[in-house]
């Protein structure tokens, strides 16, 4: 009897040891998978942050180019600055504080002037002023510079930048002056929308490293990240960091204890252990879906789009491949006049029409605020049929807040340019889409800025 009990105990100990070892290895693998997907999420968000700020710099760069072309004549400034404000707001959701022109580093013009009159005469090259670079010679390289002008004490932050305007004389280039800009703290915070991570059970921290490699926290969740995944990225001359971790921990200790107790109860071990597996698998699939799906439209997101582009770059495209670029017309006007619920209705309506029309042939990706990309396999006859179907669907569409939906669409079949890669095909589709958008606004008599 005692011997049998010893055998039972020994078998139980061996089983527990085997199961515990297997479970430990399984947990480590699951943690590794979850960490990998959190890194994907962090990289996507970091790319969005970088793209948002770079979008502002690219548009401000237009002022620099005109100044260089016109030899410093700034007669165009107020009109172009007004357009730039609207474009930045429309594309990124950011409201700029100001744009300025500074010949020899001294501000001579600023837009809007009404709230920024004190900037006239400000010297960007004065190293004694807070926020200016400590070595103005860095501007002679001709690259945009972001300065460390973050006002964390007020709970927000601002990004100031200066774009060098170079004067060319023969083969020599000299610094003519600067184009300055400042992004509104509250507006940038809203555009980055980091709070959405917290709603999904993810702790976050966004910070940057100054020239002395000192870390400055810009924004973080109420619960600070622990054992976080950190992605480091550059926005011009500054190094930024985005750190993420799950609120519940990578793998809660309580779950491990409960699982071990369940393992000890042989009679219910299989069922309880399988339950843990399914729960872990559901959690893993949720994170995978989150990292690949746009929450508003349930379309594939930018990360999934980039992965698909890489696949086509590596393996090429079939003869019936078609790239379709889509942009919603009048989204800004709907947002401004009817509210963001109307804009969301347009975005969701466009996504629904595109999925219903093309899901049989491929996938729909939301790659920007009002931008979609569709990649399908479709022969010439079917493509023509799908075009007509999409047009009829747009005509019939009616929303709760918006009476009609219009999209500009550019089609680029691979059969037209069989020697080109996916990037060239996407560019061709974008060009055709922009032609369609231009014709739409001309024929409808609408202002693209919605004014």
For each residue, the residues with C-beta under 8 A, 3 or more apart:
1: 4 5
2: 5 6
3: 6 7
4: 1 7 8
5: 1 2 8 9
6: 2 3 9 10
7: 3 4 10 11
8: 4 5 11 12
9: 5 6 12 13
10: 6 7 13 14
11: 7 8 14 15
12: 8 9 15 16 264 266
13: 9 10 16 17
14: 10 11 17 18
15: 11 12 18 19 266
16: 12 13 19 20 263 264
17: 13 14 20 21
18: 14 15 21 22
19: 15 16 22 23 263 269 273
20: 16 17 23 24 260 263
21: 17 18 24 25
22: 18 19 25 26
23: 19 20 26 27 259 260 263 273
24: 20 21 27 28
25: 21 22 28 29
26: 22 23 29 30
27: 23 24 30 31 251 256
28: 24 25 31 32
29: 25 26 32 33
30: 26 27 33 34 251 280 284
31: 27 28 34 35 250 251
32: 28 29 35 36
33: 29 30 36 37 284
34: 30 31 37 38 246 250 251 283 284 287
35: 31 32 38 39 229 250
36: 32 33 39 40
37: 33 34 40 41 284 287 288 290 291
38: 34 35 41 42 202 229 244 245 246 287
39: 35 36 42 43 229 231
40: 36 37 43 44 291 303
41: 37 38 44 45 197 202 244 287 290 291
42: 38 39 45 46 229 230 231 242 243 244
43: 39 40 46 47 231 303
44: 40 41 47 48 291 301 302 303
45: 41 42 48 49 194 197 242
46: 42 43 49 50 231 233 240 242
47: 43 44 50 51 233 302
48: 44 45 51 52 192 302
49: 45 46 52 53 192 206 233 235 240 242
50: 46 47 53 54 233 234 235 240
51: 47 48 54 55
52: 48 49 55 56 92 94 188 191 192
53: 49 50 56 57 146 159 183 188 235
54: 50 51 57 58 235 236
55: 51 52 58 59 88 91 92
56: 52 53 59 60 88 92 94 96 161 181 183
57: 53 54 60 61 144 161 163 236
58: 54 55 61 62
59: 55 56 62 84 87 88
60: 56 57 63 64 84 99 161 163 179 181
61: 57 58 64 65 144 163 179
62: 58 59 65 66 80 84
63: 60 66 67 77 80 81 84 99 101 163 179
64: 60 61 67 68 163 164 165 179
65: 61 62 68 69
66: 62 63 69 70 76 80
67: 63 64 70 72 73 74 101 165 176 177 179
68: 64 65 71 165 166 167 168 176
69: 65 66
70: 66 67 73 74 75 76
71: 68 167
72: 67 103 165 167 176 177
73: 67 70
74: 67 70 77 101 108 109
75: 70
76: 66 70 79 80
77: 63 74 80 81 101 109 111
78: 81 82 109 111
79: 76 82 83
80: 62 63 66 76 77 83 84
81: 63 77 78 84 85 99 111
82: 78 79 85 86 111
83: 79 80 86 87 449
84: 59 60 62 63 80 81 87 88 96 99
85: 81 82 88 89 95 96 99 111
86: 82 83 89 90 449 451
87: 59 83 84 90 91 449
88: 55 56 59 84 85 91 92 94 95 96
89: 85 86 92 93 94 95 332
90: 86 87 332 449
91: 55 87 88 368 369
92: 52 55 56 88 89 191
93: 89 187 190 191 369
94: 52 56 88 89 183 184 187 188 191
95: 85 88 89 184 187
96: 56 84 85 88 99 181 182 183 184 187
97: 116 158 181 182 183 184
98: 110 111 112 115 116 119 180 181 182
99: 60 63 81 84 85 96 110 111 179 180 181
100: 107 109 110 111 116 119 122 179 180 181
101: 63 67 74 77 107 108 109 110 177 178 179 180
102: 105 106 107 108 122 123 124 162 177 178 179 180
103: 72 106 108 176 177
104: 125 176 177
105: 102 123 124 125 126 136 177 178
106: 102 103 121 122 123 124 125 177
107: 100 101 102 110 119 120 121 122 123 124 180
108: 74 101 102 103 120
109: 74 77 78 100 101 120
110: 98 99 100 101 107 113 116 117 119 120
111: 77 78 81 82 85 98 99 100 116
112: 98 115 116
113: 110 116 117
114: 117
115: 98 112
116: 97 98 100 110 111 112 113 119
117: 110 113 114 120
118: 122
119: 98 100 107 110 116 122
120: 107 108 109 110 117
121: 106 107
122: 100 102 106 107 118 119 129
123: 102 105 106 107 126 129
124: 102 105 106 107 132 136 162 178 180
125: 104 105 106 132 136 139
126: 105 123 129 132
127: 132 133 134 135 136
128: 132
129: 122 123 126 132
130: 149
131: 147 148 149 160
132: 124 125 126 127 128 129 136 147
133: 127 136 138 139 145 147
134: 127 211
135: 127 138
136: 105 124 125 127 132 133 139
137: 140
138: 133 135 141 145 237
139: 125 133 136 142 145 162 164 175 178
140: 137 164 173 174 175
141: 138 164
142: 139 164 166 173
143: 164 236 237
144: 57 61 161 162 163 164 236
145: 133 138 139 161 162 163 164 236 237
146: 53 159 160 161 235 236 237 238
147: 131 132 133 160 161 162
148: 131 208 210 211 216 238
149: 130 131 158 159 160 182
150: 157 158 159 208 216 218
151: 154 156 157 158 185
152: 155 156 157 216 217 218
153:
154: 151 185
155: 152
156: 151 152 185 186 189
157: 150 151 152 185 188 189 218 219
158: 97 149 150 151 182 183 184 185 188
159: 53 146 149 150 182 183 188
160: 131 146 147 149 180 181 182 183
161: 56 57 60 144 145 146 147 180 181 182 236
162: 102 124 139 144 145 147 178 179 180
163: 57 60 61 63 64 144 145 178 179 180 181
164: 64 139 140 141 142 143 144 145 175 178
165: 64 67 68 72 175 176 177 178 179
166: 68 142 173 174 175 176
167: 68 71 72 173 174 175 176
168: 68 172 173
169: 172 173 174
170:
171:
172: 168 169
173: 140 142 166 167 168 169
174: 140 166 167 169
175: 139 140 164 165 166 167
176: 67 68 72 103 104 165 166 167
177: 67 72 101 102 103 104 105 106 165
178: 101 102 105 124 139 162 163 164 165
179: 60 61 63 64 67 99 100 101 102 162 163 165
180: 98 99 100 101 102 107 124 160 161 162 163
181: 56 60 96 97 98 99 100 160 161 163
182: 96 97 98 149 158 159 160 161
183: 53 56 94 96 97 158 159 160 187 188
184: 94 95 96 97 158 187 188
185: 151 154 156 157 158 188 189
186: 156 189 190
187: 93 94 95 96 183 184 190 191
188: 52 53 94 157 158 159 183 184 185 191 192
189: 156 157 185 186 192 194 219
190: 93 186 187 193
191: 52 92 93 94 187 188
192: 48 49 52 188 189 206 219
193: 190 196
194: 45 189 197 198 204 206 219 221
195: 198 199
196: 193 199 200 295
197: 41 45 194 200 202 203 204 221 244
198: 194 195 201 202 203 204 221 222
199: 195 196
200: 196 197 290
201: 198 246 247 248
202: 38 41 197 198 221 244 245 246 247
203: 197 198 220 221 223 224 225 226 228 244 245 246 247
204: 194 197 198 219 220 221 225 242 243 244
205: 217 219 220 221 224 225 228 241 242 243
206: 49 192 194 217 218 219 220 240 241 242
207: 215 216 217 218 220 240 241 243
208: 148 150 215 216 218 238 239 240 241
209: 213 214 215 216 238 239 240 241
210: 148 213 214 216 238
211: 134 148
212:
213: 209 210
214: 209 210
215: 207 208 209 241
216: 148 150 152 207 208 209 210
217: 152 205 206 207 220
218: 150 152 157 206 207 208
219: 157 189 192 194 204 205 206
220: 203 204 205 206 207 217 224 225
221: 194 197 198 202 203 204 205 224 225
222: 198
223: 203 247
224: 203 205 220 221
225: 203 204 205 220 221 228 243 244 245
226: 203 245 249
227: 245 249 250
228: 203 205 225 243 244 245
229: 35 38 39 42 243 244 245
230: 42 241 242 243
231: 39 42 43 46 241 242 243
232: 239 240 241
233: 46 47 49 50 239 240 241 242
234: 50 237 238 239 240
235: 49 50 53 54 146 238 240
236: 54 57 143 144 145 146 161
237: 138 143 145 146 234
238: 146 148 208 209 210 234 235
239: 208 209 232 233 234
240: 46 49 50 206 207 208 209 232 233 234 235
241: 205 206 207 208 209 215 230 231 232 233
242: 42 45 46 49 204 205 206 230 231 233
243: 42 204 205 207 225 228 229 230 231
244: 38 41 42 197 202 203 204 225 228 229
245: 38 202 203 225 226 227 228 229 249 250
246: 34 38 201 202 203 249 250
247: 201 202 203 223
248: 201 252
249: 226 227 245 246 252 253
250: 31 34 35 227 245 246
251: 27 30 31 34 255 256
252: 248 249 255 256
253: 249 256 257
254: 257 258
255: 251 252 258 259 276
256: 27 251 252 253 259 260
257: 253 254 260 261
258: 254 255 261 262
259: 23 255 256 262 263 272 273 276
260: 20 23 256 257 263 264
261: 257 258 264 265
262: 258 259 265 268 269 272 273 276
263: 16 19 20 23 259 260 269 272 273
264: 12 16 260 261 269
265: 261 262 268 269 272
266: 12 15 269
267:
268: 262 265 271 272
269: 19 262 263 264 265 266 272 273
270: 273 274
271: 268 274 275
272: 259 262 263 265 268 269 275 276
273: 19 23 259 262 263 269 270 276 277
274: 270 271 277 278
275: 271 272 278 279
276: 255 259 262 272 273 279 280
277: 273 274 280 281
278: 274 275 281 282
279: 275 276 282 283
280: 30 276 277 283 284
281: 277 278 284 285
282: 278 279 285 286
283: 34 279 280 286 287
284: 30 33 34 37 280 281 287 288
285: 281 282 288 289
286: 282 283 289 290
287: 34 37 38 41 283 284 290 291
288: 37 284 285 291 292
289: 285 286 292 293
290: 37 41 200 286 287 293 295
291: 37 40 41 44 287 288 303
292: 288 289 300 301 303 304
293: 289 290 298 299 300 301 304
294: 297 298 299 300 301 351 366
295: 196 290 298
296: 344 347 348 351 366
297: 294 347 348 351 352 366
298: 293 294 295 351
299: 293 294 351 354 355 364 365 366 372
300: 292 293 294 304 305 308 363 364 365 366
301: 44 292 293 294 304 305 365 366 367
302: 44 47 48 305 306 365 366 367 368
303: 40 43 44 291 292 306 307
304: 292 293 300 301 307 308 363 365
305: 300 301 302 308 309 365 367 373
306: 302 303 309 310
307: 303 304 310 311
308: 300 304 305 311 312 363 365 375
309: 305 306 312 313 422 423 426
310: 306 307 313 314
311: 307 308 314 315
312: 308 309 315 316 317 321 375 421 422
313: 309 310 421 422 423
314: 310 311
315: 311 312
316: 312
317: 312 321 414 422 425
318: 321 377 414
319: 414 415 418
320: 377 378 379 413 414 415
321: 312 317 318 375 376 377 413 414 425
322: 374 375 376 377 378 383 411 412 413 414
323: 373 374 375 411 412 414 422 425 426 428 429
324: 358 373 374 375 376 409 410 411 412 429
325: 371 372 373 409 410 412 426 429 430 432 433
326: 350 354 371 372 373 374 407 408 409 410 433
327: 370 371 372 407 408 433 434 437
328: 331 346 347 350 370 405 406 407
329: 406 407 408 437 440 441
330: 333 334 346 406 446 450
331: 328 334 335 343 346 347 369 370
332: 89 90 335 336 449 450
333: 330 336 337 446 450
334: 330 331 337 338 342 343 345 346 401 402
335: 331 332 338 339 340 342 343
336: 332 333 450
337: 333 334 342 450
338: 334 335 341 342 343 401 402
339: 335 342 343 401
340: 335 343 344
341: 338 344 345 401
342: 334 335 337 338 339 345 346 399 401 402
343: 331 334 335 338 339 340 346 347
344: 296 340 341 347 348
345: 334 341 342 348 349 399 400 401 402
346: 328 330 331 334 342 343 349 350 370 399 402 405
347: 296 297 328 331 343 344 350 351 366 369 370
348: 296 297 344 345 351 352
349: 345 346 352 353 397 399 402 405
350: 326 328 346 347 353 354 370 372 405 407
351: 294 296 297 298 299 347 348 354 355 364 366 372
352: 297 348 349 355 356
353: 349 350 356 357 390 393 394 397 405 407
354: 299 326 350 351 357 358 364 372 374 390
355: 299 351 352 358 359 364
356: 352 353 359 393
357: 353 354 386 389 390 393
358: 324 354 355 361 362 364 374 376 386
359: 355 356 362 363 364
360:
361: 358 376 377 378 382 386
362: 358 359 374 375 376 377 378
363: 300 304 308 359 374 375 376
364: 299 300 351 354 355 358 359 372 373 374
365: 299 300 301 302 304 305 308 372 373 374 375
366: 294 296 297 299 300 301 302 347 351 371 372
367: 301 302 305 371 372 373
368: 91 302 371
369: 91 93 331 347
370: 327 328 331 346 347 350
371: 325 326 327 366 367 368
372: 299 325 326 327 350 351 354 364 365 366 367
373: 305 323 324 325 326 364 365 367 426 429
374: 322 323 324 326 354 358 362 363 364 365
375: 308 312 321 322 323 324 362 363 365
376: 321 322 324 358 361 362 363
377: 318 320 321 322 361 362
378: 320 322 361 362 382 383 386
379: 320 382 383
380: 383 384 413 415
381: 384 385
382: 361 378 379 385 386
383: 322 378 379 380 386 387 411 413
384: 380 381 387 388
385: 381 382 388 389
386: 357 358 361 378 382 383 389 390
387: 383 384 390 391 409 411
388: 384 385 391 392
389: 357 385 386 392 393
390: 353 354 357 386 387 393 394 407 409
391: 387 388 394 395
392: 388 389 395 396
393: 353 356 357 389 390 396 397
394: 353 390 391 397 404 405 406 407
395: 391 392
396: 392 393
397: 349 353 393 394 404 405
398: 403 404
399: 342 345 346 349 402 403 405
400: 345
401: 334 338 339 341 342 345
402: 334 338 342 345 346 349 399 405
403: 398 399
404: 394 397 398
405: 328 346 349 350 353 394 397 399 402
406: 328 329 330 394 440
407: 326 327 328 329 350 353 390 394
408: 326 327 329 433 434 436 437 440
409: 324 325 326 387 390 433 436
410: 324 325 326 428 429 430 431 432 433 434 435 436
411: 322 323 324 383 387 429 432
412: 322 323 324 325 416 417 425 426 428 429 432
413: 320 321 322 380 383 416
414: 317 318 319 320 321 322 323 417 418 420 425
415: 319 320 380 418
416: 412 413 428
417: 412 414 420 424 425 428
418: 319 414 415
419:
420: 414 417 424 425 428
421: 312 313 424 425
422: 309 312 313 317 323 425 426
423: 309 313 426 427
424: 417 420 421 427 428
425: 317 321 323 412 414 417 420 421 422 428 429
426: 309 323 325 373 412 422 423 429 430
427: 423 424 430 431
428: 323 410 412 416 417 420 424 425 431 432
429: 323 324 325 373 410 411 412 425 426 432 433
430: 325 410 426 427 433 434
431: 410 427 428 434 435
432: 325 410 411 412 428 429 435 436
433: 325 326 327 408 409 410 429 430 436 437
434: 327 408 410 430 431 437 438
435: 410 431 432 438 439
436: 408 409 410 432 433 439 440
437: 327 329 408 433 434 440 441 448
438: 434 435 441 442
439: 435 436 442 443
440: 329 406 408 436 437 443 444 446
441: 329 437 438 444 445 446 447 448
442: 438 439 445
443: 439 440
444: 440 441
445: 441 442
446: 330 333 440 441 450
447: 441 450 451
448: 437 441
449: 83 86 87 90 332
450: 330 332 333 336 337 446 447
451: 86 447
